[in-house]
């Protein structure tokens, strides 16, 4: 029997006991458990009904944040619980003190400084950049997003909104003092790590991603420092780097790689890709090498000194379900949750690519008179060439230059994709896997550039989302317009991810239309056996535009956006 999704864990446990008792023939016990189950089920159903009424009310009042928070709570999204973990020898740890100690040991080792790399600090900075203005502090405060978790100091963003001008005056004074002395308060150097489970065994610390909470007060200063840095670093990044850059994103790189494959097929050229994966790239950045890179890139000494002193003497603690660990030192890696980190890491990655000589290399794909041999999104680097030998040469250059600055390639996760047969590669005793298709920045890429596989995958993901929302979408306490809004806000964006580069043929168009009608029929609770025409369904739903129609309508807008952008890399590929 299929369980109702709104039943609580308590009800399900009683249902299991009831089934066992029934199989044993204990009628009196069965009657008692059945009555108990029915009582709890009625309670759970009433609770769901109240939740759905609140969802409808939030939608009516325009409380978008509360609306989607309530939906997340109602649909019961799975959250992995942090229970026992394994020590470095693979033994299970169950005691609270042991678990905390293991988390501290793991993170401390992860961010431990290389003993061979000594600190190399410059002398006193004499030439200072222009002073911080009060309007910069005000701008930084106004750019903050509300409802964010506070750092170790417990100060929330909302407090600044209440204090307004008083907050600007106090923070301007503090920021100006740091600006002149280049010394940061120790509280601003502290981070609270929270482990978030990834794929794999939840008992292994390495299968967790640590996110960091830092002081919101420090973010005011960091935002100003980042804006000052930006004017120096923007011109240092090539157009093939799309990570953490204004106006660029994953959709652009997905489109670029599809268009490169299309161009290669158009001119009947072989094409070889290598999708590089680094082992914990952001956590392995060497601080001293980073400061040398900033100097070589022409960043003013004052800004470099401020960044270096922020990193000197960093401390962190890990907040687990069993309590918080002791504070420990951070010796390497860019700061988690810090506004400066994306910019600093991009400079670090750019230094590797320059030293590898990718721009001067002859290897690559020639398109419109330009040689293209790499696409980048932060640490996700894709190499491309017209021959196997050229691709391997590029990979080995990147590997050597990465090793010099402390980054190590994960050969196990590095993949190769080729349009023609390729021999097996072995690097450092490990075989580099060759794939016919793979997931690139969340989108499925194939050697022939066919989008039909990705479209099918996206439609399947959309079905999973709408199935997870069943308890909400089938509720009679939520009106049809609200349900339609939820589908458009939570289901369609999942389906449309990366659509900018799709080639939508007749078969794909029919699939998308069928999926959309499946969504609307599910909303109206119309079974497939009911003899209702698609026209009658669409008339009742009254969508302003079909899903396919929306894609076709937005595609020229995306094309125009690319054409208007100065020196657009995408323009080179398309024209």
Secondary structure, 3 states (H helix, E strand, C coil): CCCCCCCCHHHHHHHHHHHHHHHHCCHHHHHHHHHHHHHHHHHHHHHHHHHHHHHHHHHHHCCHHHHHHHHHHHHCCCCCCCCCEECCCCCEECCHHHHHHHHHHHHHHHCCCCCCCCCCCCCCCCCCCCCCCHHHHHHHHHCCCCCCCCCCCCCCHHHHHHHCHHHHHHHHHHHHHHHHHCCCCHHHHEEEEEEEECCCCCCCHHHEEEEEEECHHHHHHHHHHHHHHHHHHHHHCCCCECCCCCCCCHHHHHHHHHHHHHHHHHCCCCCEEEEECECCCHHHCCHHHHHHHHHHCCCCHHHHHHHHHHHCCCEEEEEECCEECCCEECCCCCCCCCCCHHHHHHHHHHHHHHHHCCCCCCCCEEECCEEECEEEECCEEEEEECCHHHHHHHHHHHHHHHHHCCCCECCCCCEEEECCCCCCEEECCEEEEEECEEEECCEEEECCCCCHHHHHHHHHHHHHHHHHCHHHHCCCCCCHHHHHHHHHHHCHHHHCCCHHHCCCCHHHHHHHHHHHHHHHHHHCCCCCCCCCCHHHHHHHHCCCCCHHHHHHHHHHHHHHHHHHCCCCHHHHHHC
